[in-house]
């Protein structure tokens, strides 16, 4: 149980910082996926083939993966305030520029640049939580943050559809208005972020001195505990030796599997709903939102449960098994019942991501957390490139999405089994006694004051 000062500081962070990140993620997800709503008009006006459109959509994830780690390492140098503002404004500018696409080459270039601009946003926020919140509150904060993407999934259709109705105003196509207005929103939000965000706890004028001291002490104590588990060594960690840790390979695989499942469900849900028959396009859009509304509830509930019991791994295993069972059930039932099954899948796979992130946060040393989190996220996000591609190949080969759903079941079950091999995962989880020798270099044991100075916050970590 934390002191009243720490509890007060945490409540202020949840009122000021967490909602800001939530809105940022809504804008982030909207600018990432709004391309799908402009597909037909954009292809007709610019002359894109289906293959060119698919390649351009996928190029985003390649760029995102390539620049994730460098972006997060630069955040350590410049600080969260400056770097997160840079990320948001730059992706807003590129998203706005999509309104002026007039060739295949420009389409490819802007989609690649959008991936470059967005790279680092998600791991930067996860890292930010690890330097501002005790472990007991990170699960709920991460869940609220990730509810931004779930909220965007529900609202991006109606908003983008309404903007598409602006077709012909001042001689511009509806898709141009959509890209322009949604991109400008992100740019404006970027300046708001700069006004309200602080890089480190010490710079937060809205916290009292007692709250700052208590919060820093609580986070430092958790870092000292991690150092103790590594044999009492608290010296500067070699990032690349840490990234070679076998546990990192598990993290990479598990998060990749989560993203494969999640993006596949996201990509193919409309076509599965359309199989119901007798529903209009508008009704398909409404029905498609139902699983994500269920996932929003599951996000909040699972975050609170994992924080309350302090055992992340069992919660993550249950969520992955639920997602796998949902996709498996959808193979064998009618389309209407299949929609319910996909609600279960969304309720499993969507909350799995925030629960997963609390485990690397607990395992990774603070001085290698930023590049470690970025590496996990960059490789994991390649699932967004693999999932629709694999589903498309399976459907072309078999004429049905059922094979893809079976594949998702296997992925979900294998990921659940892999979680059982992970060390760490919460303040109450038992950690294997063998020290992670690859994670730290030999050094004298540090005092609490030295530990604090070794990692003062995101600005200088």
Number of C-alpha atoms within 10 A of each C-alpha: 6 12 12 12 18 22 17 17 24 19 11 15 18 16 11 14 18 20 16 17 21 21 18 22 24 23 23 24 17 26 25 18 15 21 21 14 16 18 15 14 16 22 15 10 13 14 14 20 12 12 9 16 21 15 14 22 21 21 21 26 26 20 21 26 23 16 19 28 23 15 25 30 20 16 27 21 14 16 21 27 19 17 23 27 20 21 20 26 24 21 26 30 18 26 32 24 19 24 20 16 17 14 13 16 11 16 22 20 17 20 25 21 20 26 24 24 26 28 28 31 26 22 25 27 20 23 25 18 23 22 25 24 22 24 23 20 22 25 31 26 26 26 27 22 26 23 26 23 24 26 21 21 20 20 15 21 21 13 15 23 17 13 20 20 14 17 16 11 10 7 8 13 19 23 27 22 23 28 26 21 16 21 28 19 17 26 24 13 20 21 14 13 22 17 11 12 19 19 23 19 22 15 11 14 10 13 19 14 13 13 21 22 16 20 26 20 17 19 18 24 16 15 23 22 14 20 22 14 17 20 16 18 21 27 18 18 18 15 18 13 14 23 21 12 14 13 19 20 12 18 26 19 19 26 24 24 26 28 26 26 32 23 20 24 26 18 15 18 19 17 12 22 20 18 14 15 11 9 13 10 11 11 13 20 18 14 17 25 21 16 23 25 18 18 24 23 14 23 30 20 14 24 25 19 16 24 21 14 14 20 20 27 24 15 19 27 23 14 27 31 22 24 32 30 22 26 29 24 22 24 18 11 13 13 17 14 14 22 24 18 23 27 24 24 33 31 26 31 29 30 30 29 22 25 28 23 24 28 24 22 24 22 22 21 25 24 23 21 27 31 27 28 27 27 25 26 25 27 22 23 22 22 22 24 22 17 23 22 15 15 23 17 13 18 15 11 11 12 11 14 20 19 17 26 24 18 18 28 25 19 21 29 18 17 24 24 14 15 22 12 11 20 20 23 27 24 19 12 15 11 15 11 10 9 15 18 14 17 23 23 16 13 11 10 16 16 11 15 10 13 19 18 13 18 18 18 24 27 21 17 19
